Amino acid sequence: MSNIKCVLFDCMETLIDIVEIPILRDYALWAYDGSGVEHYWRNFDEFFQNYICAKEIIDKRLPDNKEYDLIERFEQVACIKFKDDKEKITEISKKLLKNYWKTYTHKCYIKEEVVEVLSNLADKYQLGVVSNFKVKNGVEELLAKNGIIEYFNSITTSVNVGWRKPHPNIYDIAIDNLGIAPCEIVFVGDDYINDYVQPKKLGLNTIFLDRYNKFQDVQQKVPNFYELMNSLNRL
């Protein structure tokens, strides 16, 4: 008989999908276009160069897989233009983040299969989320907006714990919060390293969500949420 007590999910492109997979330039544009602070830059290209520079400055000072709040990136973008004007930096960074998040959330949606399967799984398992995310309470807001937050007993995000997958700390914190052994948990997600390889190394069961059959050598995988039900029943 299976000893599985909990299923942990990645969030983006697993539970929540997005109408277009963004690249770095998209993230910058979502913050800039319609923010009300565009006039501080000559054009979007100048803003984007500042955005890249800000990301590089923060990345250089942090250890690998150390997480930070996205507002810090926008503060750094504003700082490039306004140096030590703290009031202006705060004003601009808040407007950029607000505009970015409004655009981001409007592009997110959930598949019917996810809603249906989560409803069934919640009757049998504890459910949780372990997600890399730079926006405070962003995952919680997305889950609530799409009507599925009620199914989850725990939500662990990199912006809250300070470490991104695949750093072991974020998985360990999620496991500690659940209070059960790794062998009693299944991790499900679409990122091969973050959601399949690393959780397996830490003693969790893993099921890889491979919707486009890109990883043909992975044995424990499913193409959709409907097949996830069958796969869990076989553990």
DAWOMO-V703290 format. One record per residue. N is the residue number from 1. RES is the residue in one letter. SS is DSSP state (H for helix, E for strand, C for the rest). NEAR is the number of other C-alpha atoms within 12 Angstrom. Layout:
n=N res=RES ss=SS near=NEAR
n=N res=RES ss=SS near=NEAR
This chain:
n=1 res=M ss=C near=8
n=2 res=S ss=C near=17
n=3 res=N ss=C near=21
n=4 res=I ss=C near=27
n=5 res=K ss=C near=31
n=6 res=C ss=E near=38
n=7 res=V ss=E near=44
n=8 res=L ss=E near=45
n=9 res=F ss=E near=49
n=10 res=D ss=C near=43
n=11 res=C ss=C near=41
n=12 res=M ss=E near=37
n=13 res=E ss=C near=30
n=14 res=T ss=C near=38
n=15 res=L ss=C near=42
n=16 res=I ss=E near=38
n=17 res=D ss=E near=27
n=18 res=I ss=E near=21
n=19 res=V ss=C near=17
n=20 res=E ss=C near=17
n=21 res=I ss=C near=15
n=22 res=P ss=C near=19
n=23 res=I ss=C near=10
n=24 res=L ss=H near=15
n=25 res=R ss=H near=21
n=26 res=D ss=H near=22
n=27 res=Y ss=H near=29
n=28 res=A ss=H near=37
n=29 res=L ss=H near=30
n=30 res=W ss=H near=31
n=31 res=A ss=H near=36
n=32 res=Y ss=H near=40
n=33 res=D ss=C near=28
n=34 res=G ss=C near=21
n=35 res=S ss=C near=26
n=36 res=G ss=C near=20
n=37 res=V ss=C near=27
n=38 res=E ss=H near=26
n=39 res=H ss=H near=16
n=40 res=Y ss=H near=23
n=41 res=W ss=C near=23
n=42 res=R ss=C near=15
n=43 res=N ss=C near=16
n=44 res=F ss=H near=24
n=45 res=D ss=H near=18
n=46 res=E ss=H near=22
n=47 res=F ss=H near=32
n=48 res=F ss=H near=29
n=49 res=Q ss=H near=22
n=50 res=N ss=H near=30
n=51 res=Y ss=H near=37
n=52 res=I ss=H near=25
n=53 res=C ss=H near=24
n=54 res=A ss=H near=27
n=55 res=K ss=H near=28
n=56 res=E ss=H near=16
n=57 res=I ss=H near=20
n=58 res=I ss=H near=25
n=59 res=D ss=H near=19
n=60 res=K ss=H near=13
n=61 res=R ss=H near=14
n=62 res=L ss=C near=16
n=63 res=P ss=C near=14
n=64 res=D ss=C near=17
n=65 res=N ss=C near=24
n=66 res=K ss=E near=27
n=67 res=E ss=C near=32
n=68 res=Y ss=C near=29
n=69 res=D ss=C near=29
n=70 res=L ss=H near=34
n=71 res=I ss=H near=31
n=72 res=E ss=H near=29
n=73 res=R ss=H near=35
n=74 res=F ss=H near=43
n=75 res=E ss=H near=35
n=76 res=Q ss=H near=35
n=77 res=V ss=H near=39
n=78 res=A ss=H near=37
n=79 res=C ss=H near=27
n=80 res=I ss=H near=30
n=81 res=K ss=H near=27
n=82 res=F ss=H near=21
n=83 res=K ss=C near=15
n=84 res=D ss=C near=14
n=85 res=D ss=C near=16
n=86 res=K ss=H near=17
n=87 res=E ss=H near=15
n=88 res=K ss=H near=23
n=89 res=I ss=H near=27
n=90 res=T ss=H near=24
n=91 res=E ss=H near=22
n=92 res=I ss=H near=35
n=93 res=S ss=H near=35
n=94 res=K ss=H near=28
n=95 res=K ss=H near=27
n=96 res=L ss=H near=38
n=97 res=L ss=H near=38
n=98 res=K ss=H near=28
n=99 res=N ss=H near=28
n=100 res=Y ss=H near=31
n=101 res=W ss=H near=32
n=102 res=K ss=H near=24
n=103 res=T ss=H near=26
n=104 res=Y ss=H near=31
n=105 res=T ss=H near=29
n=106 res=H ss=H near=20
n=107 res=K ss=C near=22
n=108 res=C ss=E near=29
n=109 res=Y ss=E near=27
n=110 res=I ss=C near=29
n=111 res=K ss=C near=24
n=112 res=E ss=H near=19
n=113 res=E ss=H near=21
n=114 res=V ss=H near=31
n=115 res=V ss=H near=25
n=116 res=E ss=H near=22
n=117 res=V ss=H near=27
n=118 res=L ss=H near=34
n=119 res=S ss=H near=24
n=120 res=N ss=H near=21
n=121 res=L ss=H near=29
n=122 res=A ss=C near=25
n=123 res=D ss=C near=16
n=124 res=K ss=C near=20
n=125 res=Y ss=C near=28
n=126 res=Q ss=E near=30
n=127 res=L ss=E near=37
n=128 res=G ss=E near=40
n=129 res=V ss=E near=44
n=130 res=V ss=E near=48
n=131 res=S ss=E near=47
n=132 res=N ss=C near=40
n=133 res=F ss=C near=34
n=134 res=K ss=C near=28
n=135 res=V ss=C near=31
n=136 res=K ss=C near=27
n=137 res=N ss=C near=22
n=138 res=G ss=H near=33
n=139 res=V ss=H near=38
n=140 res=E ss=H near=33
n=141 res=E ss=H near=24
n=142 res=L ss=H near=32
n=143 res=L ss=H near=34
n=144 res=A ss=H near=20
n=145 res=K ss=H near=18
n=146 res=N ss=C near=25
n=147 res=G ss=C near=23
n=148 res=I ss=C near=31
n=149 res=I ss=H near=26
n=150 res=E ss=H near=21
n=151 res=Y ss=H near=33
n=152 res=F ss=C near=31
n=153 res=N ss=C near=25
n=154 res=S ss=E near=27
n=155 res=I ss=E near=39
n=156 res=T ss=E near=39
n=157 res=T ss=E near=36
n=158 res=S ss=H near=37
n=159 res=V ss=H near=30
n=160 res=N ss=H near=29
n=161 res=V ss=H near=30
n=162 res=G ss=C near=29
n=163 res=W ss=E near=31
n=164 res=R ss=C near=33
n=165 res=K ss=C near=36
n=166 res=P ss=C near=30
n=167 res=H ss=C near=29
n=168 res=P ss=H near=29
n=169 res=N ss=H near=26
n=170 res=I ss=H near=35
n=171 res=Y ss=H near=43
n=172 res=D ss=H near=28
n=173 res=I ss=H near=27
n=174 res=A ss=H near=38
n=175 res=I ss=H near=34
n=176 res=D ss=H near=16
n=177 res=N ss=H near=23
n=178 res=L ss=H near=28
n=179 res=G ss=C near=18
n=180 res=I ss=C near=21
n=181 res=A ss=C near=22
n=182 res=P ss=H near=30
n=183 res=C ss=H near=24
n=184 res=E ss=H near=25
n=185 res=I ss=E near=37
n=186 res=V ss=E near=43
n=187 res=F ss=E near=48
n=188 res=V ss=E near=47
n=189 res=G ss=E near=43
n=190 res=D ss=C near=35
n=191 res=D ss=C near=31
n=192 res=Y ss=H near=29
n=193 res=I ss=H near=24
n=194 res=N ss=H near=33
n=195 res=D ss=H near=43
n=196 res=Y ss=H near=35
n=197 res=V ss=H near=27
n=198 res=Q ss=H near=29
n=199 res=P ss=H near=38
n=200 res=K ss=H near=26
n=201 res=K ss=H near=21
n=202 res=L ss=C near=26
n=203 res=G ss=C near=21
n=204 res=L ss=C near=32
n=205 res=N ss=E near=35
n=206 res=T ss=E near=42
n=207 res=I ss=E near=43
n=208 res=F ss=E near=43
n=209 res=L ss=E near=39
n=210 res=D ss=C near=29
n=211 res=R ss=C near=21
n=212 res=Y ss=C near=13
n=213 res=N ss=C near=17
n=214 res=K ss=C near=16
n=215 res=F ss=C near=20
n=216 res=Q ss=C near=16
n=217 res=D ss=C near=11
n=218 res=V ss=C near=19
n=219 res=Q ss=C near=16
n=220 res=Q ss=C near=30
n=221 res=K ss=E near=34
n=222 res=V ss=E near=30
n=223 res=P ss=C near=28
n=224 res=N ss=C near=29
n=225 res=F ss=H near=35
n=226 res=Y ss=H near=24
n=227 res=E ss=H near=22
n=228 res=L ss=H near=35
n=229 res=M ss=H near=28
n=230 res=N ss=H near=19
n=231 res=S ss=H near=24
n=232 res=L ss=H near=34
n=233 res=N ss=H near=17
n=234 res=R ss=H near=14
n=235 res=L ss=C near=21
